[in-house]
Each structure stands twice: as C-alpha cells, then as structure tokens.
Amino acid sequence: MFRVRVNKIESNRDVDGNLGKRIELLEEREINPYVLRPQTDEAKMAQDIMQALQQQMPFLPQRQQLTTPKIILFLTEQEYDSLGIIFDVNQVYEVVLDNQAIRFRKV
C-alpha cells in the first residue's frame, strides 16, 4: 500500500478520437528534514530553536513532502465513469495492489 496525490487532470483524445482523461498521480512520502544532526554546536542550537518554533507556530511547515511520479492513467470517458472514482486535483488516495487488482481508497 502507498499513497498518491492527484497532481493533474487533463482532457485528451485516444487513438480512435474518443474523449478521455489523463490523470497524473504522484507518490507522497513524508521525509523528516532533521534526520541528520548538524556538526557544530551553533548549528545544533539553531536547529533546536527552529523545531521549537515549528511546534509553537502551526503555520510554519513542520514536515517536507517528497513527490515522485507513480501512476499516469489514460482513460476514455466511459472507462473513467465505470471506474467509479471522481478524481480531484490534490486529493490523496491510498493505493492497494492485491491479487492482480489496483484499488484506490480516498484518504
């Protein structure tokens, strides 16, 4: 299981000229920006202060997101409708690969 975020939805036509959608899904992973500790005492103090500020002020970013292209779907309108999922840009889904099937679950 992994998480993806809908990055882009575009209208397109397939080889036969049928209208469809191109849906780009990016993998989402959280990375702790403080994995490596700085070597100098001054740098360690600055890092500790920044962590304390981030905890006290929720508008400061506390984590970094790493996105990697994972899945691109090319679907006709009929295929998109039969899939039964309404993709929205920036929506996050859990993707489960099981028994030769791909399942999307909205987070």
N, C-alpha and C positions, 0 to 999 in steps of 0.2 A: 504494500500500500504506500502511496505517496500523494502529495498534494500538488495541485496545479492551479494557476490563476489564469482566467481568460484575459489575454493581452490584447487581442484584436479580432474583430469580426468584419469580414469584407464580403461584398456581393461579387459573384463571378458566374461564369458560364462553363459548363463542362464541354467535352469534345463534341457532343451532339447538339450543343446550343441551348441546353436546358439551364434555367436559372438555378443558382445554388449559393452556398455559403462556404467561405474559407474561414475556419476557426483556429486561431493560434493559441495554444495552451503552453504556459511557461511553468517549469517546476519551481516550487517555492521551498526554500530551506532557510532555517534560521542559523545565523553564524554569530557567535559571541565575539565582539570586537576586542575583548580583553583576554583572549586566550594566552597571548604572550605577555609576560610581565616585563616592563622596562628595566634596563640595567642600572641606571643611576637613581640615587635617592630622590632627586628633584623630579624626575620623570614619574617615579612611583607615586610621589605625593600629588602631582598634577593629575594622574590617572584616578587616584582615590577621591580627590575633590570632584572630578567630573562625574564619577559614579554616584557620589552622594548627591550632587546637584540633579542628576537624572532621576534619582529616586524621589526627590522632593518636588521636582517640577515635571509633571507628566507630559508637558508639551515638548520637552526635549526628547529626541529619539533615544530609545533605550536599547534597541537591537537593530541589526542590519539584515536586510533580506537579500539573498543571493538568488537570482533567477537564471535559469538555464532553459533554452528551448527543449521541449519534451515531446509534444504531440501537435501535429497540424492535421485537422480534419477537412477534407473536401467533400461536402455533401450537397446533393440536389435538395430542392425544397421538400420533395416527397420523403427523401431519406431523413432529413432534419426533423420533419413532423413525426415520422414513425419512430425516431429515437426517443421522443417523449421528454426531452430536456430543453428548457429555454435557457440558452447561454446568455449571460450578461457580462459585459466588459468589467473587469476587476473582481468578478465573483470567484470565490475559491471553492474547489471541489476536491474531495478525496477520490483517488482512482484506485480501484481494486482490480488486480489481474488474477483471475481464478478460473480454472477449468476451461481454458480456451475462450474466455469472455472478458470484456472490459466493462466495468461498472463505474458510473460517476455518482457520487453522493455529495449533495450540496452541504457545505460546512456552515 
